[in-house]
Amino acid sequence: MSGKKAVVFHQGALGDFLLAAAAVDQLVTTGGFTRVDFWSKPEHVSLLAEKSYLGRCLPCDSPLVAALLQETLWRRARLPDFLVEAESVFIFGQSGSRVMAERLKELLSADVNWIQSFPPVEEARGEEHVSDFLRRQFAALSLPIVGSPLSLSPPEVEKRGAEELLRRLGIDSKPIILHPGSGGRRKVWPLANWWGLIGRIRRESSSPVLLSVGPADEYLLEFSTRVRESGLPVVSGLSVLSLSALLSLCALYIGSDSGVSHLAAAMGIPTFALFGPTDSRVWAPRGRRAIALQRQWNEEEVLEWPPSQRSGGEVDRIMAVIREQLPLAAHGV
C-alpha cells in the first residue's frame, strides 16, 4: 500500500481505545495517511478489521515497551520494521508513555507525537468531552480533526456467527440487550435497578431481551444466575469482535459506564449509557444514536441483593426517557 504511513500506540481500556480510534479514523483523511499500523491490544484492533487503512498490529505487551521504558536499554531497543518505516508515530497515553515518545524521537526519523489519551481525572469536570480534548491536541499539531463519532461494521463472518448464536438462544427478532457490568464496580447502576428494569421491559415490550456479561464481571455471577433462572438468555465469554457483531443485530442497548457502551454506540444502534460517579459530559459514548443518562447512587447500593422495592421510581424515570427518545413502535418498548 503506497502513501503516508502512521503507527498508533495505545494500551488503554476498550472505551479509551474507541475514543482514540475515532480520532485516528478522521486523521486518515485530514493527515493523508493511507495505512495505520497499531501497537496495541490485538482484540481492540480487531474491531477495525473493515477499515481500509488498517495495517499490522504489534501487541502493546511486547518486550519493546519495557525496553523503551528502561533507563539504559532503550537506546539499544530493536525496533520493528513497521515502526522504522512510518512517517508519523502517535503515542496515546498518560504521563508514563510520554517518556517513551521522547525516546522514540531520538531513535526514529519519523515525526513522533505524544497524545494525552484523556484529561487528568481531577480536571475532568464537564468542561470538555474526551473527544474534544483529543481534537484540541491534534489541532496543535496542525492536524485538524472534526470530532466525528467512530462508526464500525463487523466482518460478515462474525455477523453470521452472531446470527447463529441468536438462533440457538431461540431469538428470532432484534433483541434489546442489557450490559450491566463495568470495569469499575462503583460505575454499575445498582443491581436492584437492573432487576426492576428487566422485569418492566419483559412485561411491556414485544422485543426479546438478552443479558450480556463480560469476562471481568465475576461480581455479577449471582445476579446473572438469577436472571438466567428467570428464563432470560444470558451471553458471556464473547470476544470483543463477536460482541460487536451481536450488538449490530440488536434493536436497543442499555448499559453502565463501560467500554461496551462505547462499542454499542460505534455500532450505530440506539444506546443508553447510565452514568453515576463519572461525569457523562466528559466520558459519554459518542454516536449518532447514543444518549448518556446521568444518575446518582451510593457505591454500597451497587451489589445490594436481593433487590429492594425502592428501585421502582428510578426504573420509571429511565423507562420514561427511553420512551421519549425512541420510536415506540419501531423498538417495541
RALINCOR-V311564 format. One record per residue. N is the residue number from 1. RES is the residue in three letters. OMEGA is omega in degrees with one decimal (* if undefined). BURIAL is + if it has 16 or more other ideal C-beta (glycine too) atoms within 10 Angstrom, else -. D_CENTER is the distance of its C-alpha to the mean C-alpha in Angstrom with 1 decimal. Layout:
N	RES	OMEGA	BURIAL	D_CENTER
N	RES	OMEGA	BURIAL	D_CENTER
This chain:
1	MET	179.5	-	28.8
2	SER	179.6	-	30.6
3	GLY	-177.0	-	29.3
4	LYS	-178.9	-	27.5
5	LYS	177.5	+	25.1
6	ALA	172.4	+	22.4
7	VAL	178.9	+	20.6
8	VAL	174.8	+	17.2
9	PHE	176.4	+	16.7
10	HIS	-179.3	+	13.4
11	GLN	-176.3	+	13.2
12	GLY	-178.0	+	10.6
13	ALA	-174.2	+	7.8
14	LEU	-178.7	+	4.5
15	GLY	177.6	+	3.1
16	ASP	179.4	+	6.6
17	PHE	-177.5	+	6.8
18	LEU	175.6	+	5.2
19	LEU	176.4	+	7.5
20	ALA	-179.7	+	10.1
21	ALA	176.4	+	10.0
22	ALA	177.7	+	10.9
23	ALA	179.6	+	13.7
24	VAL	-180.0	+	14.8
25	ASP	178.8	+	15.0
26	GLN	179.9	+	17.4
27	LEU	178.1	+	19.1
28	VAL	-179.8	+	20.3
29	THR	-174.3	-	22.4
30	THR	-178.9	-	23.5
31	GLY	178.3	+	24.2
32	GLY	179.6	-	25.8
33	PHE	178.4	+	23.8
34	THR	178.4	-	24.2
35	ARG	176.0	+	22.6
36	VAL	172.0	+	19.7
37	ASP	-177.4	+	19.7
38	PHE	175.7	+	16.8
39	TRP	-164.4	+	17.6
40	SER	176.5	+	14.4
41	LYS	-176.8	+	13.0
42	PRO	-179.3	-	14.3
43	GLU	176.7	-	11.9
44	HIS	-178.9	+	9.0
45	VAL	179.5	+	11.7
46	SER	179.1	+	12.8
47	LEU	-179.0	+	10.3
48	LEU	-172.8	+	12.5
49	ALA	-178.0	-	15.6
50	GLU	178.6	-	17.0
51	LYS	-174.7	+	17.0
52	SER	-176.9	-	20.6
53	TYR	-172.8	+	20.2
54	LEU	177.1	+	18.4
55	GLY	-177.3	+	20.8
56	ARG	177.8	-	20.9
57	CYS	172.7	+	18.6
58	LEU	-179.2	+	20.1
59	PRO	-177.3	-	18.4
60	CYS	175.6	+	17.7
61	ASP	179.1	-	19.7
62	SER	179.4	-	22.8
63	PRO	-178.5	-	26.0
64	LEU	-179.0	+	25.9
65	VAL	179.4	+	23.5
66	ALA	-179.9	-	26.0
67	ALA	-178.2	+	28.9
68	LEU	-180.0	+	27.6
69	LEU	-180.0	-	27.2
70	GLN	-170.4	-	30.6
71	GLU	-175.7	-	33.5
72	THR	-174.6	-	35.9
73	LEU	-169.2	-	34.2
74	TRP	-178.4	+	31.9
75	ARG	-179.5	-	34.7
76	ARG	-177.7	-	35.4
77	ALA	178.5	+	31.9
78	ARG	-174.9	-	31.8
79	LEU	179.4	-	29.3
80	PRO	-176.6	-	28.0
81	ASP	-174.4	-	29.4
82	PHE	176.2	+	26.3
83	LEU	179.4	+	25.9
84	VAL	-174.9	-	29.7
85	GLU	-175.1	-	29.6
86	ALA	172.4	+	26.8
87	GLU	-177.9	+	28.0
88	SER	176.7	+	25.0
89	VAL	179.5	+	22.7
90	PHE	-179.1	+	19.7
91	ILE	176.3	+	18.8
92	PHE	176.6	+	15.6
93	GLY	176.8	+	16.0
94	GLN	-168.0	-	18.1
95	SER	-179.4	-	21.9
96	GLY	-178.6	-	22.3
97	SER	178.9	+	20.9
98	ARG	177.1	-	23.3
99	VAL	179.6	+	26.2
100	MET	178.6	+	24.9
101	ALA	179.6	+	24.6
102	GLU	-179.8	-	28.2
103	ARG	177.4	+	29.5
104	LEU	176.3	+	28.1
105	LYS	-179.7	+	29.8
106	GLU	-175.8	-	33.0
107	LEU	-173.8	+	32.4
108	LEU	171.6	+	31.2
109	SER	-178.7	-	32.8
110	ALA	171.9	+	29.3
111	ASP	-175.8	-	28.1
112	VAL	-176.3	+	25.7
113	ASN	173.4	+	23.4
114	TRP	179.1	+	21.4
115	ILE	177.2	+	18.5
116	GLN	-168.3	+	17.5
117	SER	173.7	+	13.7
118	PHE	-176.8	+	13.9
119	PRO	174.9	+	17.1
120	PRO	-174.9	-	19.1
121	VAL	-177.9	-	18.3
122	GLU	178.9	-	21.9
123	GLU	-176.0	-	21.6
124	ALA	-174.9	+	18.5
125	ARG	172.5	-	20.6
126	GLY	-179.3	-	19.5
127	GLU	-171.4	-	21.4
128	GLU	175.1	+	18.6
129	HIS	-179.6	+	14.9
130	VAL	179.0	+	12.9
131	SER	178.5	+	13.0
132	ASP	175.8	-	16.7
133	PHE	177.0	+	17.1
134	LEU	-178.6	+	15.9
135	ARG	180.0	+	18.1
136	ARG	179.6	-	21.0
137	GLN	177.2	+	20.9
138	PHE	177.8	+	21.0
139	ALA	178.5	-	23.8
140	ALA	177.3	-	25.7
141	LEU	-176.9	-	25.6
142	SER	175.7	-	27.1
143	LEU	-175.2	+	24.0
144	PRO	171.5	-	23.2
145	ILE	-171.3	+	20.0
146	VAL	178.3	-	19.6
147	GLY	179.7	+	16.0
148	SER	178.5	-	15.3
149	PRO	176.4	+	11.9
150	LEU	176.2	+	10.3
151	SER	-177.0	-	11.8
152	LEU	173.7	+	11.4
153	SER	179.6	+	14.1
154	PRO	173.5	+	14.4
155	PRO	-176.9	-	17.7
156	GLU	-178.5	-	20.6
157	VAL	177.3	-	21.3
158	GLU	179.5	+	18.0
159	LYS	177.0	+	18.6
160	ARG	177.0	-	22.1
161	GLY	178.8	+	21.0
162	ALA	177.2	+	18.8
163	GLU	178.2	-	21.9
164	GLU	177.5	-	24.1
165	LEU	179.1	+	22.0
166	LEU	177.9	+	22.4
167	ARG	179.6	-	26.1
168	ARG	179.0	-	26.5
169	LEU	-179.8	-	25.2
170	GLY	-179.2	-	27.7
171	ILE	-175.2	+	25.3
172	ASP	174.7	-	26.8
173	SER	-175.5	-	25.0
174	LYS	-177.9	+	21.5
175	PRO	165.3	+	20.2
176	ILE	-177.3	+	18.5
177	ILE	-180.0	+	15.7
178	LEU	179.2	+	15.0
179	HIS	-175.0	+	12.5
180	PRO	-168.9	+	14.1
181	GLY	176.4	+	12.7
182	SER	177.6	+	10.8
183	GLY	176.1	+	11.3
184	GLY	-175.0	+	13.9
185	ARG	-177.7	-	16.4
186	ARG	-179.6	-	17.7
187	LYS	-179.0	+	14.6
188	VAL	171.2	+	15.4
189	TRP	-172.8	+	17.4
190	PRO	-176.0	+	20.8
191	LEU	176.2	+	21.4
192	ALA	177.4	+	24.6
193	ASN	179.4	+	22.8
194	TRP	179.6	+	20.6
195	TRP	177.8	+	23.9
196	GLY	179.9	+	25.6
197	LEU	178.6	+	22.9
198	ILE	179.9	+	23.0
199	GLY	-179.7	+	26.8
200	ARG	-178.2	+	26.9
201	ILE	-179.1	+	24.7
202	ARG	179.7	-	26.7
203	ARG	-168.7	-	30.0
204	GLU	-175.3	-	29.2
205	SER	174.6	+	27.0
206	SER	-179.1	-	28.3
207	SER	171.9	+	24.9
208	PRO	-177.5	+	24.1
209	VAL	-174.9	+	21.6
210	LEU	176.5	+	19.2
211	LEU	177.6	+	17.6
212	SER	179.1	+	14.6
213	VAL	-177.5	+	14.7
214	GLY	-177.8	+	12.6
215	PRO	-179.7	-	14.5
216	ALA	-174.3	-	14.4
217	ASP	-178.1	+	15.6
218	GLU	178.1	-	19.2
219	TYR	178.2	-	20.2
220	LEU	-174.4	+	19.7
221	LEU	-179.3	-	22.3
222	GLU	-179.8	-	25.1
223	PHE	-177.5	+	23.1
224	SER	176.3	+	21.8
225	THR	178.4	-	25.3
226	ARG	178.5	+	26.8
227	VAL	179.8	+	24.6
228	ARG	179.5	-	25.5
229	GLU	177.8	-	29.1
230	SER	176.9	-	29.0
231	GLY	-179.2	-	28.5
232	LEU	177.5	+	24.8
233	PRO	178.0	+	23.0
234	VAL	176.4	+	20.3
235	VAL	178.8	+	18.1
236	SER	176.1	-	16.8
237	GLY	179.5	-	16.6
238	LEU	170.4	+	14.7
239	SER	178.9	-	13.1
240	VAL	-179.3	+	9.6
241	LEU	178.5	+	11.5
242	SER	177.9	+	13.8
243	LEU	179.0	+	11.3
244	SER	179.1	+	10.1
245	ALA	177.5	+	13.8
246	LEU	178.9	+	14.5
247	LEU	-177.7	+	12.2
248	SER	-178.4	+	14.1
249	LEU	-175.3	+	17.3
250	CYS	179.4	+	16.6
251	ALA	-172.9	+	18.4
252	LEU	176.8	+	16.2
253	TYR	172.5	+	13.2
254	ILE	-177.3	+	13.7
255	GLY	175.5	+	11.5
256	SER	175.3	+	11.5
257	ASP	-174.8	+	9.6
258	SER	175.2	+	6.7
259	GLY	179.9	+	3.2
260	VAL	175.6	+	4.9
261	SER	174.9	+	6.0
262	HIS	179.7	+	3.7
263	LEU	178.3	+	4.3
264	ALA	178.9	+	7.7
265	ALA	179.9	+	8.3
266	ALA	177.9	+	8.1
267	MET	173.9	+	10.4
268	GLY	179.0	+	12.7
269	ILE	175.9	+	13.7
270	PRO	-171.4	+	14.8
271	THR	175.3	+	12.2
272	PHE	-179.1	+	13.4
273	ALA	-175.5	+	11.5
274	LEU	-177.0	+	14.1
275	PHE	176.3	+	14.4
276	GLY	-175.8	+	17.3
277	PRO	178.4	-	17.9
278	THR	-173.3	+	15.3
279	ASP	-178.1	+	16.0
280	SER	178.5	+	14.1
281	ARG	179.7	-	16.0
282	VAL	-166.6	+	14.2
283	TRP	-174.1	+	10.6
284	ALA	171.9	+	10.3
285	PRO	177.6	+	7.7
286	ARG	178.2	+	9.8
287	GLY	-175.9	+	11.4
288	ARG	-179.8	-	15.1
289	ARG	-177.4	+	14.9
290	ALA	179.6	+	12.5
291	ILE	176.5	+	14.3
292	ALA	-179.6	+	13.8
293	LEU	-179.3	+	16.7
294	GLN	179.8	-	18.0
295	ARG	177.2	-	20.0
296	GLN	173.3	-	22.1
297	TRP	177.2	+	22.8
298	ASN	-176.5	-	24.4
299	GLU	-178.1	-	22.7
300	GLU	178.7	-	25.6
301	GLU	-166.9	+	24.9
302	VAL	-174.3	+	21.5
303	LEU	179.7	-	23.0
304	GLU	-175.1	-	26.4
305	TRP	4.9	-	27.8
306	PRO	-174.6	-	29.7
307	PRO	177.3	+	28.4
308	SER	-179.6	-	30.7
309	GLN	-172.8	-	32.1
310	ARG	-179.5	-	30.9
311	SER	-173.3	+	27.4
312	GLY	-178.4	-	29.1
313	GLY	178.8	-	29.1
314	GLU	177.7	+	25.4
315	VAL	177.4	+	24.6
316	ASP	-177.8	-	27.1
317	ARG	179.4	-	25.4
318	ILE	178.6	+	22.0
319	MET	179.7	+	23.8
320	ALA	178.6	-	25.7
321	VAL	-179.6	-	22.7
322	ILE	179.4	+	21.2
323	ARG	-178.3	-	24.7
324	GLU	-172.3	-	25.2
325	GLN	-175.1	-	22.1
326	LEU	170.2	+	22.4
327	PRO	-170.7	-	25.4
328	LEU	-177.5	-	26.7
329	ALA	-176.1	-	28.6
330	ALA	-172.5	-	25.8
331	HIS	175.1	+	23.4
332	GLY	-179.8	+	26.1
333	VAL	*	+	24.9
